Amino acid sequence: MEPLSPDRIAADYRADAAEQGIIVYRPIQLVEVDAFQQVNLPDSSKPGSTLLSGNCKPVVTRKVVTIADANHPYLLHYKHGLFEAYSFSATLNSDGILTAINTQSTPDQGKTLQNLAGAASTAGNLTKLFSTSEAKPDCTVTPVFVGYEHLPAADSIPDFGKTAAPQ
């Protein structure tokens, strides 16, 4: 397996050239930032039903996700010996992340980091809850993707979550 530049992939695609191997991507864990943009409010004209409204304060949520690192592709190939009999197989997920070469691998699930990110997000939401004096309710439905953040280092967890909801 060797590193492959995204520019080389683009140039080969434009030239209709094929690489000798399989292009794979390494997984990278990031924090996906979403913002809830709407809230369900009681409908006074129909008891028991609700209306969807955008008249609310956006609420940012975070979750740890594993995605393909498109900035660091690799070329996977096998160079066999002159008279060697071989079978080579690779399994990729739908994002192009290599999951197996003649054997099954189990990637890190990131449970510890997921718990830390959840705790940091909850702490941030609690400070907002006690410091706000606006009459608008918090948005609770219709999440919209805002972006990605890198996972916090151990010494930067108190500063984690600087991405704000769009206004």
mmCIF file of the C-alpha atoms, coordinates in Angstrom:
data_MODEL
# 
_entry.id   MODEL 
# 
loop_
_atom_site.group_PDB 
_atom_site.id 
_atom_site.type_symbol 
_atom_site.label_atom_id 
_atom_site.label_alt_id 
_atom_site.label_comp_id 
_atom_site.label_asym_id 
_atom_site.label_entity_id 
_atom_site.label_seq_id 
_atom_site.pdbx_PDB_ins_code 
_atom_site.Cartn_x 
_atom_site.Cartn_y 
_atom_site.Cartn_z 
_atom_site.occupancy 
_atom_site.B_iso_or_equiv 
_atom_site.pdbx_formal_charge 
_atom_site.auth_seq_id 
_atom_site.auth_comp_id 
_atom_site.auth_asym_id 
_atom_site.auth_atom_id 
_atom_site.pdbx_PDB_model_num 
ATOM 1   C CA . MET A 1 1   ? 0.000   0.000   0.000   1.00 0.00 ? 1   MET A CA 1 
ATOM 2   C CA . GLU A 1 2   ? 1.403   3.397   -0.933  1.00 0.00 ? 2   GLU A CA 1 
ATOM 3   C CA . PRO A 1 3   ? 0.200   6.974   -0.444  1.00 0.00 ? 3   PRO A CA 1 
ATOM 4   C CA . LEU A 1 4   ? -1.572  8.484   -3.436  1.00 0.00 ? 4   LEU A CA 1 
ATOM 5   C CA . SER A 1 5   ? -2.174  12.190  -3.957  1.00 0.00 ? 5   SER A CA 1 
ATOM 6   C CA . PRO A 1 6   ? -5.694  13.457  -4.713  1.00 0.00 ? 6   PRO A CA 1 
ATOM 7   C CA . ASP A 1 7   ? -4.151  15.460  -7.606  1.00 0.00 ? 7   ASP A CA 1 
ATOM 8   C CA . ARG A 1 8   ? -2.833  12.244  -9.178  1.00 0.00 ? 8   ARG A CA 1 
ATOM 9   C CA . ILE A 1 9   ? -6.274  10.649  -8.934  1.00 0.00 ? 9   ILE A CA 1 
ATOM 10  C CA . ALA A 1 10  ? -7.867  13.679  -10.614 1.00 0.00 ? 10  ALA A CA 1 
ATOM 11  C CA . ALA A 1 11  ? -5.221  13.735  -13.376 1.00 0.00 ? 11  ALA A CA 1 
ATOM 12  C CA . ASP A 1 12  ? -5.659  9.998   -14.040 1.00 0.00 ? 12  ASP A CA 1 
ATOM 13  C CA . TYR A 1 13  ? -9.431  10.439  -14.201 1.00 0.00 ? 13  TYR A CA 1 
ATOM 14  C CA . ARG A 1 14  ? -9.130  13.306  -16.724 1.00 0.00 ? 14  ARG A CA 1 
ATOM 15  C CA . ALA A 1 15  ? -6.675  11.252  -18.817 1.00 0.00 ? 15  ALA A CA 1 
ATOM 16  C CA . ASP A 1 16  ? -8.887  8.142   -18.565 1.00 0.00 ? 16  ASP A CA 1 
ATOM 17  C CA . ALA A 1 17  ? -5.886  6.289   -17.085 1.00 0.00 ? 17  ALA A CA 1 
ATOM 18  C CA . ALA A 1 18  ? -6.216  3.440   -14.632 1.00 0.00 ? 18  ALA A CA 1 
ATOM 19  C CA . GLU A 1 19  ? -4.149  2.881   -11.509 1.00 0.00 ? 19  GLU A CA 1 
ATOM 20  C CA . GLN A 1 20  ? -2.622  -0.555  -10.968 1.00 0.00 ? 20  GLN A CA 1 
ATOM 21  C CA . GLY A 1 21  ? -4.445  -1.424  -7.783  1.00 0.00 ? 21  GLY A CA 1 
ATOM 22  C CA . ILE A 1 22  ? -7.386  -0.330  -5.672  1.00 0.00 ? 22  ILE A CA 1 
ATOM 23  C CA . ILE A 1 23  ? -7.808  3.191   -4.316  1.00 0.00 ? 23  ILE A CA 1 
ATOM 24  C CA . VAL A 1 24  ? -8.677  3.036   -0.612  1.00 0.00 ? 24  VAL A CA 1 
ATOM 25  C CA . TYR A 1 25  ? -9.099  5.618   2.127   1.00 0.00 ? 25  TYR A CA 1 
ATOM 26  C CA . ARG A 1 26  ? -8.164  5.524   5.773   1.00 0.00 ? 26  ARG A CA 1 
ATOM 27  C CA . PRO A 1 27  ? -10.875 6.245   8.314   1.00 0.00 ? 27  PRO A CA 1 
ATOM 28  C CA . ILE A 1 28  ? -10.769 9.455   10.292  1.00 0.00 ? 28  ILE A CA 1 
ATOM 29  C CA . GLN A 1 29  ? -12.859 10.288  13.336  1.00 0.00 ? 29  GLN A CA 1 
ATOM 30  C CA . LEU A 1 30  ? -14.336 13.768  13.448  1.00 0.00 ? 30  LEU A CA 1 
ATOM 31  C CA . VAL A 1 31  ? -17.079 15.489  15.348  1.00 0.00 ? 31  VAL A CA 1 
ATOM 32  C CA . GLU A 1 32  ? -20.106 16.173  13.143  1.00 0.00 ? 32  GLU A CA 1 
ATOM 33  C CA . VAL A 1 33  ? -21.821 19.406  14.097  1.00 0.00 ? 33  VAL A CA 1 
ATOM 34  C CA . ASP A 1 34  ? -25.545 19.751  13.361  1.00 0.00 ? 34  ASP A CA 1 
ATOM 35  C CA . ALA A 1 35  ? -28.020 22.442  14.353  1.00 0.00 ? 35  ALA A CA 1 
ATOM 36  C CA . PHE A 1 36  ? -31.706 21.915  15.038  1.00 0.00 ? 36  PHE A CA 1 
ATOM 37  C CA . GLN A 1 37  ? -33.604 24.597  13.113  1.00 0.00 ? 37  GLN A CA 1 
ATOM 38  C CA . GLN A 1 38  ? -37.290 24.061  13.991  1.00 0.00 ? 38  GLN A CA 1 
ATOM 39  C CA . VAL A 1 39  ? -39.589 23.272  16.905  1.00 0.00 ? 39  VAL A CA 1 
ATOM 40  C CA . ASN A 1 40  ? -42.990 21.573  17.260  1.00 0.00 ? 40  ASN A CA 1 
ATOM 41  C CA . LEU A 1 41  ? -45.444 23.970  18.924  1.00 0.00 ? 41  LEU A CA 1 
ATOM 42  C CA . PRO A 1 42  ? -49.010 23.208  20.062  1.00 0.00 ? 42  PRO A CA 1 
ATOM 43  C CA . ASP A 1 43  ? -51.644 24.080  17.430  1.00 0.00 ? 43  ASP A CA 1 
ATOM 44  C CA . SER A 1 44  ? -54.334 26.101  19.211  1.00 0.00 ? 44  SER A CA 1 
ATOM 45  C CA . SER A 1 45  ? -56.798 25.562  16.332  1.00 0.00 ? 45  SER A CA 1 
ATOM 46  C CA . LYS A 1 46  ? -56.598 21.741  16.635  1.00 0.00 ? 46  LYS A CA 1 
ATOM 47  C CA . PRO A 1 47  ? -56.264 20.419  20.189  1.00 0.00 ? 47  PRO A CA 1 
ATOM 48  C CA . GLY A 1 48  ? -53.711 17.611  20.449  1.00 0.00 ? 48  GLY A CA 1 
ATOM 49  C CA . SER A 1 49  ? -51.843 18.524  17.256  1.00 0.00 ? 49  SER A CA 1 
ATOM 50  C CA . THR A 1 50  ? -48.689 20.515  16.651  1.00 0.00 ? 50  THR A CA 1 
ATOM 51  C CA . LEU A 1 51  ? -47.275 22.970  14.124  1.00 0.00 ? 51  LEU A CA 1 
ATOM 52  C CA . LEU A 1 52  ? -43.702 23.030  12.845  1.00 0.00 ? 52  LEU A CA 1 
ATOM 53  C CA . SER A 1 53  ? -42.149 26.464  13.413  1.00 0.00 ? 53  SER A CA 1 
ATOM 54  C CA . GLY A 1 54  ? -38.790 28.088  12.702  1.00 0.00 ? 54  GLY A CA 1 
ATOM 55  C CA . ASN A 1 55  ? -39.383 30.661  15.446  1.00 0.00 ? 55  ASN A CA 1 
ATOM 56  C CA . CYS A 1 56  ? -36.883 29.148  17.889  1.00 0.00 ? 56  CYS A CA 1 
ATOM 57  C CA . LYS A 1 57  ? -33.277 29.367  19.032  1.00 0.00 ? 57  LYS A CA 1 
ATOM 58  C CA . PRO A 1 58  ? -31.006 27.036  17.004  1.00 0.00 ? 58  PRO A CA 1 
ATOM 59  C CA . VAL A 1 59  ? -29.485 24.268  19.120  1.00 0.00 ? 59  VAL A CA 1 
ATOM 60  C CA . VAL A 1 60  ? -26.112 22.784  18.147  1.00 0.00 ? 60  VAL A CA 1 
ATOM 61  C CA . THR A 1 61  ? -25.543 19.043  18.576  1.00 0.00 ? 61  THR A CA 1 
ATOM 62  C CA . ARG A 1 62  ? -22.337 17.080  18.156  1.00 0.00 ? 62  ARG A CA 1 
ATOM 63  C CA . LYS A 1 63  ? -21.599 13.421  17.547  1.00 0.00 ? 63  LYS A CA 1 
ATOM 64  C CA . VAL A 1 64  ? -18.421 11.484  16.793  1.00 0.00 ? 64  VAL A CA 1 
ATOM 65  C CA . VAL A 1 65  ? -18.474 10.028  13.274  1.00 0.00 ? 65  VAL A CA 1 
ATOM 66  C CA . THR A 1 66  ? -16.025 7.979   11.238  1.00 0.00 ? 66  THR A CA 1 
ATOM 67  C CA . ILE A 1 67  ? -15.671 9.071   7.624   1.00 0.00 ? 67  ILE A CA 1 
ATOM 68  C CA . ALA A 1 68  ? -13.253 8.463   4.761   1.00 0.00 ? 68  ALA A CA 1 
ATOM 69  C CA . ASP A 1 69  ? -10.235 10.793  4.823   1.00 0.00 ? 69  ASP A CA 1 
ATOM 70  C CA . ALA A 1 70  ? -10.418 11.977  1.200   1.00 0.00 ? 70  ALA A CA 1 
ATOM 71  C CA . ASN A 1 71  ? -7.232  14.022  1.647   1.00 0.00 ? 71  ASN A CA 1 
ATOM 72  C CA . HIS A 1 72  ? -5.135  10.876  2.206   1.00 0.00 ? 72  HIS A CA 1 
ATOM 73  C CA . PRO A 1 73  ? -5.937  8.169   -0.381  1.00 0.00 ? 73  PRO A CA 1 
ATOM 74  C CA . TYR A 1 74  ? -3.784  5.066   -0.726  1.00 0.00 ? 74  TYR A CA 1 
ATOM 75  C CA . LEU A 1 75  ? -3.147  2.703   -3.604  1.00 0.00 ? 75  LEU A CA 1 
ATOM 76  C CA . LEU A 1 76  ? -3.505  -0.932  -2.508  1.00 0.00 ? 76  LEU A CA 1 
ATOM 77  C CA . HIS A 1 77  ? -1.782  -3.508  -4.712  1.00 0.00 ? 77  HIS A CA 1 
ATOM 78  C CA . TYR A 1 78  ? -0.056  -6.845  -4.399  1.00 0.00 ? 78  TYR A CA 1 
ATOM 79  C CA . LYS A 1 79  ? 3.280   -7.651  -6.025  1.00 0.00 ? 79  LYS A CA 1 
ATOM 80  C CA . HIS A 1 80  ? 3.506   -11.417 -6.315  1.00 0.00 ? 80  HIS A CA 1 
ATOM 81  C CA . GLY A 1 81  ? 6.601   -13.539 -6.871  1.00 0.00 ? 81  GLY A CA 1 
ATOM 82  C CA . LEU A 1 82  ? 7.546   -14.943 -10.270 1.00 0.00 ? 82  LEU A CA 1 
ATOM 83  C CA . PHE A 1 83  ? 6.016   -18.403 -9.805  1.00 0.00 ? 83  PHE A CA 1 
ATOM 84  C CA . GLU A 1 84  ? 3.848   -17.641 -6.838  1.00 0.00 ? 84  GLU A CA 1 
ATOM 85  C CA . ALA A 1 85  ? 0.243   -18.815 -6.730  1.00 0.00 ? 85  ALA A CA 1 
ATOM 86  C CA . TYR A 1 86  ? -1.843  -16.262 -4.876  1.00 0.00 ? 86  TYR A CA 1 
ATOM 87  C CA . SER A 1 87  ? -5.311  -14.987 -4.202  1.00 0.00 ? 87  SER A CA 1 
ATOM 88  C CA . PHE A 1 88  ? -5.816  -11.407 -3.238  1.00 0.00 ? 88  PHE A CA 1 
ATOM 89  C CA . SER A 1 89  ? -9.031  -9.861  -2.059  1.00 0.00 ? 89  SER A CA 1 
ATOM 90  C CA . ALA A 1 90  ? -9.922  -6.599  -0.397  1.00 0.00 ? 90  ALA A CA 1 
ATOM 91  C CA . THR A 1 91  ? -13.198 -5.514  1.126   1.00 0.00 ? 91  THR A CA 1 
ATOM 92  C CA . LEU A 1 92  ? -14.188 -1.846  1.175   1.00 0.00 ? 92  LEU A CA 1 
ATOM 93  C CA . ASN A 1 93  ? -17.180 -0.147  2.747   1.00 0.00 ? 93  ASN A CA 1 
ATOM 94  C CA . SER A 1 94  ? -19.389 2.206   0.720   1.00 0.00 ? 94  SER A CA 1 
ATOM 95  C CA . ASP A 1 95  ? -17.066 5.157   1.493   1.00 0.00 ? 95  ASP A CA 1 
ATOM 96  C CA . GLY A 1 96  ? -13.988 3.376   0.113   1.00 0.00 ? 96  GLY A CA 1 
ATOM 97  C CA . ILE A 1 97  ? -12.521 2.605   3.522   1.00 0.00 ? 97  ILE A CA 1 
ATOM 98  C CA . LEU A 1 98  ? -10.548 -0.638  3.545   1.00 0.00 ? 98  LEU A CA 1 
ATOM 99  C CA . THR A 1 99  ? -12.166 -3.094  5.952   1.00 0.00 ? 99  THR A CA 1 
ATOM 100 C CA . ALA A 1 100 ? -10.439 -6.406  5.134   1.00 0.00 ? 100 ALA A CA 1 
ATOM 101 C CA . ILE A 1 101 ? -7.569  -7.999  3.223   1.00 0.00 ? 101 ILE A CA 1 
ATOM 102 C CA . ASN A 1 102 ? -8.052  -11.757 3.253   1.00 0.00 ? 102 ASN A CA 1 
ATOM 103 C CA . THR A 1 103 ? -9.191  -11.360 6.859   1.00 0.00 ? 103 THR A CA 1 
ATOM 104 C CA . GLN A 1 104 ? -11.697 -9.327  8.789   1.00 0.00 ? 104 GLN A CA 1 
ATOM 105 C CA . SER A 1 105 ? -10.553 -6.250  10.735  1.00 0.00 ? 105 SER A CA 1 
ATOM 106 C CA . THR A 1 106 ? -12.399 -4.462  13.511  1.00 0.00 ? 106 THR A CA 1 
ATOM 107 C CA . PRO A 1 107 ? -11.899 -0.651  13.529  1.00 0.00 ? 107 PRO A CA 1 
ATOM 108 C CA . ASP A 1 108 ? -11.868 1.334   16.744  1.00 0.00 ? 108 ASP A CA 1 
ATOM 109 C CA . GLN A 1 109 ? -15.414 2.281   17.658  1.00 0.00 ? 109 GLN A CA 1 
ATOM 110 C CA . GLY A 1 110 ? -14.388 5.464   19.489  1.00 0.00 ? 110 GLY A CA 1 
ATOM 111 C CA . LYS A 1 111 ? -16.677 4.867   22.482  1.00 0.00 ? 111 LYS A CA 1 
ATOM 112 C CA . THR A 1 112 ? -14.477 6.809   24.926  1.00 0.00 ? 112 THR A CA 1 
ATOM 113 C CA . LEU A 1 113 ? -14.161 9.820   22.636  1.00 0.00 ? 113 LEU A CA 1 
ATOM 114 C CA . GLN A 1 114 ? -17.881 9.688   21.883  1.00 0.00 ? 114 GLN A CA 1 
ATOM 115 C CA . ASN A 1 115 ? -18.646 9.836   25.620  1.00 0.00 ? 115 ASN A CA 1 
ATOM 116 C CA . LEU A 1 116 ? -16.255 12.786  26.091  1.00 0.00 ? 116 LEU A CA 1 
ATOM 117 C CA . ALA A 1 117 ? -17.785 14.670  23.161  1.00 0.00 ? 117 ALA A CA 1 
ATOM 118 C CA . GLY A 1 118 ? -21.288 14.039  24.526  1.00 0.00 ? 118 GLY A CA 1 
ATOM 119 C CA . ALA A 1 119 ? -20.291 15.275  27.984  1.00 0.00 ? 119 ALA A CA 1 
ATOM 120 C CA . ALA A 1 120 ? -18.703 18.434  26.547  1.00 0.00 ? 120 ALA A CA 1 
ATOM 121 C CA . SER A 1 121 ? -21.788 19.100  24.428  1.00 0.00 ? 121 SER A CA 1 
ATOM 122 C CA . THR A 1 122 ? -24.094 18.615  27.411  1.00 0.00 ? 122 THR A CA 1 
ATOM 123 C CA . ALA A 1 123 ? -22.002 20.955  29.572  1.00 0.00 ? 123 ALA A CA 1 
ATOM 124 C CA . GLY A 1 124 ? -22.120 23.607  26.842  1.00 0.00 ? 124 GLY A CA 1 
ATOM 125 C CA . ASN A 1 125 ? -25.897 23.296  26.530  1.00 0.00 ? 125 ASN A CA 1 
ATOM 126 C CA . LEU A 1 126 ? -26.358 23.579  30.306  1.00 0.00 ? 126 LEU A CA 1 
ATOM 127 C CA . THR A 1 127 ? -24.514 26.906  30.441  1.00 0.00 ? 127 THR A CA 1 
ATOM 128 C CA . LYS A 1 128 ? -26.712 28.199  27.625  1.00 0.00 ? 128 LYS A CA 1 
ATOM 129 C CA . LEU A 1 129 ? -29.822 26.982  29.447  1.00 0.00 ? 129 LEU A CA 1 
ATOM 130 C CA . PHE A 1 130 ? -29.049 28.942  32.596  1.00 0.00 ? 130 PHE A CA 1 
ATOM 131 C CA . SER A 1 131 ? -27.690 32.088  30.919  1.00 0.00 ? 131 SER A CA 1 
ATOM 132 C CA . THR A 1 132 ? -30.438 32.766  28.354  1.00 0.00 ? 132 THR A CA 1 
ATOM 133 C CA . SER A 1 133 ? -33.254 35.221  28.939  1.00 0.00 ? 133 SER A CA 1 
ATOM 134 C CA . GLU A 1 134 ? -34.896 35.119  25.498  1.00 0.00 ? 134 GLU A CA 1 
ATOM 135 C CA . ALA A 1 135 ? -38.539 34.056  25.176  1.00 0.00 ? 135 ALA A CA 1 
ATOM 136 C CA . LYS A 1 136 ? -37.968 31.829  22.109  1.00 0.00 ? 136 LYS A CA 1 
ATOM 137 C CA . PRO A 1 137 ? -38.002 28.068  22.774  1.00 0.00 ? 137 PRO A CA 1 
ATOM 138 C CA . ASP A 1 138 ? -35.015 25.909  21.826  1.00 0.00 ? 138 ASP A CA 1 
ATOM 139 C CA . CYS A 1 139 ? -35.233 24.252  18.415  1.00 0.00 ? 139 CYS A CA 1 
ATOM 140 C CA . THR A 1 140 ? -35.709 20.502  18.780  1.00 0.00 ? 140 THR A CA 1 
ATOM 141 C CA . VAL A 1 141 ? -36.302 19.103  15.257  1.00 0.00 ? 141 VAL A CA 1 
ATOM 142 C CA . THR A 1 142 ? -34.984 19.343  11.680  1.00 0.00 ? 142 THR A CA 1 
ATOM 143 C CA . PRO A 1 143 ? -31.209 19.028  12.090  1.00 0.00 ? 143 PRO A CA 1 
ATOM 144 C CA . VAL A 1 144 ? -29.068 20.798  9.476   1.00 0.00 ? 144 VAL A CA 1 
ATOM 145 C CA . PHE A 1 145 ? -25.407 19.891  8.875   1.00 0.00 ? 145 PHE A CA 1 
ATOM 146 C CA . VAL A 1 146 ? -23.091 22.723  10.000  1.00 0.00 ? 146 VAL A CA 1 
ATOM 147 C CA . GLY A 1 147 ? -19.634 21.164  9.591   1.00 0.00 ? 147 GLY A CA 1 
ATOM 148 C CA . TYR A 1 148 ? -16.936 19.024  11.153  1.00 0.00 ? 148 TYR A CA 1 
ATOM 149 C CA . GLU A 1 149 ? -14.633 19.691  14.110  1.00 0.00 ? 149 GLU A CA 1 
ATOM 150 C CA . HIS A 1 150 ? -11.519 17.744  15.042  1.00 0.00 ? 150 HIS A CA 1 
ATOM 151 C CA . LEU A 1 151 ? -11.698 15.650  18.182  1.00 0.00 ? 151 LEU A CA 1 
ATOM 152 C CA . PRO A 1 152 ? -10.420 17.585  21.185  1.00 0.00 ? 152 PRO A CA 1 
ATOM 153 C CA . ALA A 1 153 ? -7.061  16.796  22.767  1.00 0.00 ? 153 ALA A CA 1 
ATOM 154 C CA . ALA A 1 154 ? -7.186  15.978  26.471  1.00 0.00 ? 154 ALA A CA 1 
ATOM 155 C CA . ASP A 1 155 ? -6.013  19.469  27.468  1.00 0.00 ? 155 ASP A CA 1 
ATOM 156 C CA . SER A 1 156 ? -8.520  21.260  25.233  1.00 0.00 ? 156 SER A CA 1 
ATOM 157 C CA . ILE A 1 157 ? -11.779 19.568  26.267  1.00 0.00 ? 157 ILE A CA 1 
ATOM 158 C CA . PRO A 1 158 ? -12.971 22.682  28.200  1.00 0.00 ? 158 PRO A CA 1 
ATOM 159 C CA . ASP A 1 159 ? -12.636 24.701  24.937  1.00 0.00 ? 159 ASP A CA 1 
ATOM 160 C CA . PHE A 1 160 ? -14.423 22.062  22.828  1.00 0.00 ? 160 PHE A CA 1 
ATOM 161 C CA . GLY A 1 161 ? -17.537 23.100  20.904  1.00 0.00 ? 161 GLY A CA 1 
ATOM 162 C CA . LYS A 1 162 ? -16.784 26.561  19.578  1.00 0.00 ? 162 LYS A CA 1 
ATOM 163 C CA . THR A 1 163 ? -18.868 26.021  16.411  1.00 0.00 ? 163 THR A CA 1 
ATOM 164 C CA . ALA A 1 164 ? -22.020 28.132  16.702  1.00 0.00 ? 164 ALA A CA 1 
ATOM 165 C CA . ALA A 1 165 ? -25.433 27.494  15.184  1.00 0.00 ? 165 ALA A CA 1 
ATOM 166 C CA . PRO A 1 166 ? -26.288 29.562  12.110  1.00 0.00 ? 166 PRO A CA 1 
ATOM 167 C CA . GLN A 1 167 ? -28.485 32.534  12.974  1.00 0.00 ? 167 GLN A CA 1 
# 
